Amino acid sequence: MRISLVIRDLFKKILKIRLHIVRGNTDIVILDDYNAHYLEKVASKYSCLYLRRGYYDLYVSLLTPIYFIFYFVKLKKVYKSAYLASIRVINPMLCLTYIDNSEFVFLTSNYLQPIRTIAIQNGQRTCFNTAMPNLIGKTIDTFVSFGCLEVDEYKRVGIDVINHVPFGSLKNVLYKTNKNNNLPSSISPYILYVSQFRKERLMSNHKTIDNYHKIITNAIKVAKILKVELQIMLVNKRGEGEYFDEIKWYKEYGFKMSALIDNDKVKLKAYDIIENAQLLIGFTSTLLREGFGRGKKTLFVNYTGDHEYDFPVQGLWKLVNPSDTKFINSAIELYQMPVDQYNDIACEAAEYVMLNPDSLDMLSNIIDGYIENVVPYKYLKQHCGNSSKFSSPGI
């Protein structure tokens, strides 16, 4: 039985193999095409080749067997050796990815020099100790991170980054530049809960489900006391993914469809909703951190009992296993606090967690420098100032 499963799994993998002949010059290889459309603004002037998610894209030339043998001797892994051999025969100037916690970031950083590798952070990493075991103890060429938090945490868990560049969220900057930095000048009175719904967690009674229930229940109480609307920023786009399961779950709490906002990630719809809200409430969502970095009043709440889910910086924006009364009072205090007063208190912590640049210039300049081969291997410097006052012994 076990042998038949192995054979079936091998057969499925063989069906996903796609062989390609190397043709022409390629400046950039995109290591994973998932969400790669976000990279277009910084890579569009170069010739790019996308390695697709879910397939084994292998590029061949007369040199492929030689490179494959070279890497197989080192790695003793068939697919990883073929993967590296493919990129070597493509011979780009740069490997670029928006999947920063992929093992292939380590592979290309360590085995393809002088080809450069840039990994751009796409999501917050809540559990540094457990979320990226495939990278701990490894070396990464260049990591463009949300903020200096990752500089401290990567050092703590033993991920060696040669060039660590705190930048902010690429999607957040794209949203701002698409708006020409003309963000809404008025804020609506609603409270926004940022959903992290996952059907598999609901079905398995994952510890985060009870956590979500407590946060939503208390957020409903806060909205009733303040006599304002509580809206839900969904994970899913209308009609896609787990949208109908997510809708059904929130309707059980009494929410009407008008309060459930679908998430069109291509149009960056969530960023408009966040920008207009008076207060953001949630667990560990990347959207929450992006809002926090933009100066939005934000409340991060963790009821799981697992401190790896705690927000990494102490302040009035962080609650850990609060009583109902503490939750409600904290949310009301934040809601009623003048924005200027809040930003005076939160601005340094926000910059530590999530920088908020107005343009893509820094990222574009790094890519240009790597393509034009004018940036030395250990050239980039990180400027994190006194970030140690925020860093914690563990998240």
C-alpha positions as a printed Julia matrix, in Angstrom:
395×3 Matrix{Float64}:
   0.0    0.0     0.0
   2.77   2.41    0.97
   4.7    1.6    -2.21
   1.63   2.31   -4.35
   1.22   5.72   -2.66
   4.86   6.55   -3.33
   4.48   5.54   -6.99
   1.29   7.59   -7.32
   2.97  10.64   -5.76
   5.97  10.23   -8.08
   3.67   9.93  -11.1
   1.85  13.16  -10.12
   5.18  14.98   -9.9
   6.28  13.63  -13.28
   3.07  14.98  -14.84
   3.94  18.45  -13.51
   7.38  18.53  -15.11
   7.66  21.08  -17.91
  10.82  21.09  -20.01
  11.84  24.3   -21.78
  14.67  25.15  -24.15
  16.69  28.19  -23.09
  16.15  30.97  -25.61
  17.46  34.54  -25.55
  18.72  36.54  -22.61
  16.92  36.84  -19.29
  17.71  39.58  -16.77
  15.56  38.34  -13.89
  14.21  34.95  -12.89
  11.11  35.23  -10.68
  11.44  32.21   -8.39
   7.7   31.76   -7.77
   4.93  33.33   -9.82
   2.49  33.46   -6.89
   1.54  37.14   -6.42
   4.37  38.0    -8.82
   2.22  40.69  -10.44
   3.14  42.9    -7.48
   6.73  42.87   -8.75
   5.87  44.32  -12.15
   6.41  47.95  -11.12
  10.01  47.26  -10.09
  10.92  44.63  -12.71
   8.92  45.54  -15.82
  11.79  47.24  -17.68
  13.79  44.02  -17.6
  13.27  40.71  -19.35
  11.76  38.34  -16.77
  11.17  34.6   -16.69
   8.65  33.2   -14.21
   9.0   29.8   -12.54
   5.42  28.74  -11.94
   3.97  27.52   -8.65
   2.65  23.97   -8.82
   4.86  22.94  -11.74
   8.43  21.78  -12.16
   9.74  24.21  -14.77
  13.09  22.86  -15.94
  15.2   24.68  -18.52
  17.67  22.71  -20.57
  20.75  23.3   -22.69
  23.89  21.31  -23.45
  25.29  22.41  -20.08
  22.3   21.26  -18.01
  23.62  17.7   -17.31
  26.97  19.09  -16.14
  25.36  21.57  -13.75
  22.9   18.94  -12.52
  25.7   16.53  -11.61
  27.64  19.35   -9.93
  24.7   20.29   -7.68
  23.61  16.7    -7.05
  27.05  15.88   -5.67
  26.59  18.77   -3.22
  22.92  18.4    -2.31
  22.0   14.75   -2.99
  18.52  16.05   -3.99
  17.21  15.48   -7.52
  14.71  18.32   -7.85
  16.8   20.94   -6.04
  19.78  20.05   -8.24
  17.67  20.27  -11.4
  16.18  23.58  -10.18
  19.6   25.16   -9.65
  20.91  23.74  -12.92
  17.95  25.29  -14.75
  18.63  28.75  -13.36
  22.35  28.38  -14.02
  21.76  27.7   -17.74
  19.26  30.58  -17.94
  22.06  32.7   -16.44
  20.1   35.76  -15.23
  21.64  38.7   -13.44
  19.14  38.39  -10.6
  16.76  35.96   -8.89
  13.78  37.82   -7.43
  10.94  36.5    -5.3
   7.97  37.74   -3.31
   7.91  34.46   -1.34
  10.51  35.39    1.26
  10.2   32.28    3.44
  10.83  29.79    0.64
  13.73  27.37    0.87
  14.64  28.32   -2.7
  15.75  31.74   -1.4
  18.47  29.95    0.53
  19.35  27.68   -2.41
  19.83  30.49   -4.91
  21.64  32.69   -2.38
  24.16  29.98   -1.55
  24.66  28.04   -4.76
  24.26  30.48   -7.66
  26.79  33.24   -7.0
  27.59  35.56   -8.7
  23.88  35.56   -9.64
  22.21  37.75   -7.02
  19.06  36.92   -5.03
  16.52  39.38   -3.58
  13.66  38.16   -1.39
  10.91  40.71   -0.7
   8.82  40.14    2.43
   5.16  39.5     1.6
   3.69  38.7     5.02
   4.33  39.13    8.71
   6.17  36.26   10.37
   4.42  35.7    13.69
   6.29  32.65   14.98
   9.92  33.2    14.05
  10.97  30.12   15.98
   8.66  27.76   14.08
   7.54  29.5    10.87
  10.81  29.2     8.95
  12.74  26.14   10.13
  14.01  25.63    6.56
  15.92  28.93    6.75
  17.32  28.85   10.29
  21.09  28.55   10.17
  21.14  29.44    6.48
  22.39  32.46    4.53
  20.3   34.8     2.37
  21.81  37.25   -0.1
  19.4   40.2     0.18
  16.2   40.42    2.21
  13.9   43.43    1.78
  11.86  43.4     4.98
   8.94  45.27    6.5
  11.09  46.92    9.16
  13.93  46.58   11.63
  11.95  44.0    13.62
  13.06  41.37   11.11
  16.69  42.51   11.37
  16.6   41.74   15.1
  14.55  38.55   14.84
  16.52  37.02   11.97
  19.69  37.53   13.97
  18.07  36.01   17.06
  16.94  32.79   15.37
  20.14  32.41   13.35
  19.2   33.37    9.79
  22.23  35.08    8.27
  21.26  37.89    5.91
  24.16  39.43    3.98
  22.2   42.52    2.94
  19.17  43.26    5.1
  17.12  46.19    3.79
  14.21  47.45    5.95
  11.78  48.91    3.43
   8.12  48.39    4.31
   5.33  46.57    2.53
   5.52  46.46   -1.27
   1.72  46.23   -1.56
   1.3   49.17    0.81
   3.63  51.32   -1.32
   1.86  50.22   -4.51
  -1.45  51.28   -2.96
  -0.06  54.7    -2.06
   1.55  55.29   -5.46
  -1.62  54.15   -7.25
  -3.41  56.84   -5.26
  -0.58  59.32   -5.99
  -0.26  59.48   -2.2
  -3.64  61.25   -2.07
  -5.12  59.12    0.69
  -8.57  59.84    2.17
  -8.49  63.01    4.26
 -11.56  62.09    6.32
 -11.98  59.01    8.5
 -15.3   57.19    8.83
 -16.53  56.28   12.32
 -16.57  52.51   11.77
 -14.38  49.92   13.51
 -12.74  47.33   11.27
 -12.04  43.77   12.32
  -9.44  42.16   10.03
 -10.37  38.53    9.44
  -7.88  35.65    9.35
 -10.47  32.97    8.61
  -9.2   29.54    7.54
 -11.67  26.71    7.04
  -9.11  24.05    7.92
  -8.59  25.69   11.32
 -12.34  25.81   11.88
 -12.7   22.12   11.02
  -9.79  21.07   13.23
 -10.83  23.31   16.16
  -7.44  25.06   15.99
  -6.55  27.16   19.04
  -6.85  30.34   16.97
 -10.6   29.75   16.39
 -11.51  30.36   20.04
  -9.18  33.35   19.91
 -11.06  34.79   16.9
 -14.38  34.17   18.65
 -13.34  36.14   21.74
 -11.97  39.05   19.7
 -15.07  39.29   17.5
 -17.46  38.98   20.46
 -15.73  41.79   22.34
 -15.39  43.95   19.23
 -19.18  43.67   18.79
 -19.63  44.9    22.38
 -17.29  47.85   21.77
 -19.17  48.88   18.62
 -22.51  48.74   20.48
 -21.2   50.89   23.33
 -19.78  53.46   20.9
 -22.88  53.18   18.65
 -20.77  52.73   15.53
 -20.67  50.06   12.83
 -18.31  47.11   13.04
 -17.17  45.97    9.6
 -15.28  42.8     8.72
 -12.4   42.84    6.22
 -12.64  39.34    4.79
  -9.72  37.15    3.73
 -11.4   36.11    0.49
 -12.55  37.83   -2.67
 -16.22  37.54   -3.58
 -16.97  34.08   -5.0
 -13.4   32.82   -4.69
 -11.54  30.51   -2.32
 -13.35  30.03    0.99
 -15.53  33.12    0.53
 -18.9   31.42    1.16
 -17.6   29.53    4.19
 -16.22  32.77    5.6
 -19.49  34.62    4.96
 -21.46  31.83    6.65
 -19.21  31.94    9.72
 -19.6   35.69   10.25
 -23.36  35.6     9.63
 -23.59  33.33   12.7
 -22.48  36.37   14.72
 -25.33  38.42   13.27
 -23.37  40.37   10.66
 -25.26  41.53    7.59
 -23.74  41.3     4.12
 -23.27  45.08    4.02
 -20.73  44.79    6.87
 -18.73  41.98    5.23
 -16.14  43.46    2.85
 -14.67  41.09    0.28
 -10.94  41.28   -0.33
  -9.95  42.0    -3.94
  -6.19  41.65   -3.58
  -5.45  42.67   -7.19
  -7.19  46.02   -6.73
  -5.77  46.36   -3.18
  -9.32  47.04   -1.99
  -8.48  46.27    1.65
  -6.16  49.26    1.85
  -8.98  51.69    1.1
 -11.12  50.09    3.79
  -8.3   50.25    6.33
  -7.45  53.84    5.47
 -11.03  54.96    6.13
 -11.5   53.13    9.46
 -11.36  54.83   12.83
  -9.94  51.77   14.61
  -8.49  48.43   13.46
  -8.87  45.32   15.62
  -7.5   41.83   15.02
  -5.01  39.1    15.78
  -1.76  38.93   13.78
  -2.78  39.92   10.25
  -0.27  41.51    7.86
  -2.97  44.04    6.97
  -3.09  45.08   10.62
   0.66  45.67   10.65
   0.45  47.63    7.41
  -2.26  49.81    8.93
  -0.19  50.21   12.11
   2.76  51.32    9.98
   0.59  53.91    8.24
  -0.37  55.44   11.58
  -3.8   53.84   11.94
  -5.05  53.24   15.46
  -4.69  49.49   15.86
  -5.39  46.89   18.55
  -3.58  43.52   18.34
  -5.18  40.9    20.6
  -3.95  37.41   21.51
  -6.11  35.03   23.52
  -4.33  31.81   22.46
  -1.99  31.54   25.46
   0.88  31.08   23.0
   3.23  34.04   23.35
   4.69  33.5    19.9
   1.47  35.15   18.68
   1.95  38.26   20.86
   2.5   41.51   19.02
   6.26  42.16   19.31
   6.19  45.7    20.77
   4.64  46.71   24.08
   2.12  49.54   24.09
  -1.55  50.47   24.26
  -1.96  48.7    20.88
  -1.2   45.26   22.4
  -3.4   43.0    24.53
  -2.53  39.49   25.77
  -5.32  37.38   27.32
  -7.25  40.46   28.46
 -10.47  40.32   30.46
 -13.58  41.46   28.6
 -13.5   44.7    30.57
  -9.84  45.35   29.71
 -10.49  44.68   26.02
 -13.5   46.98   25.89
 -11.84  49.82   27.83
  -8.65  49.61   25.73
 -10.57  49.65   22.46
 -12.71  52.6    23.53
  -9.61  54.51   24.7
  -7.94  53.98   21.33
 -11.08  54.82   19.38
 -11.56  58.12   21.2
  -7.9   59.14   21.26
  -6.99  61.99   18.86
  -4.92  60.72   15.94
  -2.07  63.15   16.59
  -1.81  62.05   20.21
  -1.82  58.38   19.16
   0.91  58.9    16.56
   3.09  60.75   19.08
   2.93  57.61   21.22
   3.08  54.95   18.49
   5.23  56.39   15.68
   8.59  54.9    16.74
   7.11  51.46   17.37
   5.26  51.61   14.05
   8.45  52.42   12.15
  10.25  49.55   13.87
   7.59  47.06   12.78
   6.55  48.48    9.4
   8.25  51.3     7.51
   5.99  53.49    5.41
   7.81  54.85    2.33
   6.03  56.94   -0.29
   7.76  55.44   -3.32
   9.45  52.33   -4.71
  12.69  54.22   -5.38
  14.86  52.37   -2.85
  13.76  48.96   -4.09
  14.06  49.96   -7.75
  17.56  51.32   -7.16
  18.71  48.06   -5.55
  17.37  46.0    -8.46
  18.94  48.37  -10.99
  22.27  48.18   -9.17
  22.25  44.39   -9.13
  21.28  44.14  -12.8
  23.94  46.63  -13.83
  26.43  44.86  -11.55
  27.46  48.06   -9.76
  26.48  47.02   -6.23
  29.18  44.98   -4.44
  28.12  41.8    -2.63
  28.24  43.3     0.87
  27.43  46.88   -0.04
  24.0   47.5     1.44
  23.8   48.73    5.01
  20.87  48.55    7.4
  19.88  51.71    9.24
  17.88  50.64   12.27
  19.03  53.21   14.78
  18.13  52.34   18.36
  15.9   49.4    17.48
  17.19  47.39   20.43
  14.8   49.22   22.77
  11.93  47.46   20.96
  13.47  44.03   20.36
  12.26  41.24   22.6
  13.94  38.0    23.72
  11.4   36.12   21.62
   8.06  36.55   19.92
